[in-house]
Amino acid sequence: MYVAFRVNRTDGQRKLVEHLARFNLVPPQNCTVTFRQQHAVVSSQYSYALGTALTAWRH
């Protein structure tokens, strides 16, 4: 499953990785993160954890 997270700065990248770790999504162990300019694409086989992390990131 692939999900896009909005990130704006380098600080946002660090915060996203920390946020994913709270949901047991730790790259490169069980997910991959590709950073672009305005967003990050995260893929993982753990779709429930990924969906929950996305919902929490938006709020």
C-alpha positions as CSV (number, residue, x, y, z in Angstrom):
1,M,0.0,0.0,0.0
2,Y,1.3,3.5,-0.9
3,V,0.2,6.7,1.0
4,A,1.3,10.3,0.5
5,F,2.1,12.5,3.5
6,R,2.4,16.3,3.2
7,V,5.8,17.5,4.4
8,N,7.2,21.0,3.8
9,R,10.7,21.2,5.2
10,T,13.7,19.1,6.2
11,D,12.3,19.3,9.8
12,G,9.1,17.8,8.5
13,Q,11.0,14.8,7.2
14,R,12.5,14.1,10.6
15,K,9.1,14.6,12.2
16,L,7.4,12.2,9.7
17,V,10.0,9.4,10.4
18,E,9.4,9.9,14.2
19,H,5.7,9.8,13.7
20,L,5.8,6.6,11.6
21,A,7.9,5.0,14.4
22,R,5.1,5.6,16.8
23,F,3.0,3.3,14.7
24,N,5.8,0.7,14.4
25,L,6.6,1.7,10.9
26,V,10.4,1.9,10.8
27,P,12.2,2.3,7.5
28,P,13.8,0.2,6.1
29,Q,12.6,-2.6,8.3
30,N,8.9,-2.6,7.3
31,C,8.3,0.4,5.2
32,T,10.0,2.6,2.6
33,V,9.9,6.4,2.5
34,T,10.6,8.5,-0.6
35,F,10.8,12.2,0.0
36,R,9.7,14.7,-2.6
37,Q,9.6,18.5,-2.4
38,Q,6.1,18.9,-0.9
39,H,5.3,15.3,0.2
40,A,6.6,11.9,1.1
41,V,5.4,8.6,-0.3
42,V,5.4,5.8,2.2
43,S,4.8,2.2,1.3
44,S,4.3,-0.7,3.6
45,Q,2.6,-4.1,3.7
46,Y,1.1,-3.1,7.0
47,S,-1.9,-1.2,5.6
48,Y,-3.7,-0.8,8.9
49,A,-0.7,0.9,10.6
50,L,-0.1,3.0,7.6
51,G,-3.7,4.2,7.4
52,T,-3.8,5.0,11.1
53,A,-0.5,6.9,10.8
54,L,-1.9,8.9,7.9
55,T,-5.1,9.8,9.8
56,A,-3.1,10.9,12.9
57,W,-0.7,13.0,10.7
58,R,-3.6,14.9,9.1
59,H,-5.0,16.0,12.6
